[in-house]
Amino acid sequence: MKKQVLVSGGAGYIGSHVTVELIEAGYDVIVADNMSNCDLTCFEGVKKITGRTDLPFIKMDFCDKAAVDQLFTDYKIDAVIHFAAFKAVGESVAEPLKYYSNNLISFMNVLDAARTHGGCNVLFSSSATVYGEAEVLPVTEQTPRLPSTSPYGNTKQMCEDILRDSVKAYEGIHGIALRYFNPIGAHPSALIGELPRGVPNNLVPFITQTAIGKRECLSIFGKDYPTEDGTCLRDYIDIVDLAKAHVAAVSRMVNGKMEKEYEIFNVGTGRPVSVYELVTKFEKVNNLKLNYKFVDRRPGDVMAIWADTKLANEKLGWKAERTVEETLAAAWAWEKHLAENR
Ligand code: UFG
């Protein structure tokens, strides 16, 4: 019988790509989302890509404890991937309680339902933000976490800890936290991709929206960092590669391959790329000129971070495969698809 995976926040950017890869790897997927930060565009795209017109979709809020419990009663869930969370760093500073209540309560509801329904494999979507401004690069999973500068970052650290403590205390719960670096790009079909509401906070959607004419000019935050070209360094991971890391982590859990009941993996490429490099690569691969200017540093940005990916490569048998150029071409194809279809 096929294993069943619940994807909370499954209609969003990362959740939709993960759903596609899970289905293609032979899993049954239940998508659940409260649609607070997305519409049905990506869910419809997932159905088209996979041909699964009957893909279950449940509109629900994971802060609703009774609804989460009902879901675990209605379905036999072998693994849950928890994406349902708010993710805007700046907003979290302005509205910390919104972030703490949503991000923590929804995750605790999942764990409690897992506990009371006889256990479950739980994959938590964490972030490289837990490392802060690391002293030694690249960062390994052993690199100490640093105090977060935002409530958003705090919720990632707290959820990791809640998962670690829960697997220790409750029999039958196993957990993996994946620490994402900078996910970018879109599915090669251009049927799903990132769909930010309002002005994008992140670099690549801002680039593609500038290229299509939705935004006038990209601001590059900071030209005076002590890096080769003066701009920040990040580890940009292709969204399909990232999604495949989830499939590898889920199969490690459901096939009983974990070496400890709680494991952490970095999900990145291991390659640092500067903001300026990314902009010029985008121009080159898509054969266009982007309107951009250099402005002051953005408060809270770390200068440089990239992943040591050895652990994920060895233990998950996973490796990022797509080149930055392929990823930037896919991001642009998605933006053009949106312009033609919305
Ligand atoms: N940048 C610009 N202009 C923009 C947007 C971003 O120059 O319009 C720069 C940033 O200064 C940074 C780089 O592009 O140097 C990447 O910025 P993003 O906002 O795309 O990503 P971050 O690395 O800041 O954010 C990521 C994750 C967050 C996480 C954060 C913690 O997306 O979830 O790391 O540092 F919280």
Residues whose N, C-alpha, C, O or C-beta is under 5 A from the ligand:
A	BS01	UFG	K87 V89 T129 F181 N201 N202 L203 V204 F206 S219 I220 F221 C232 V275 R298 D301
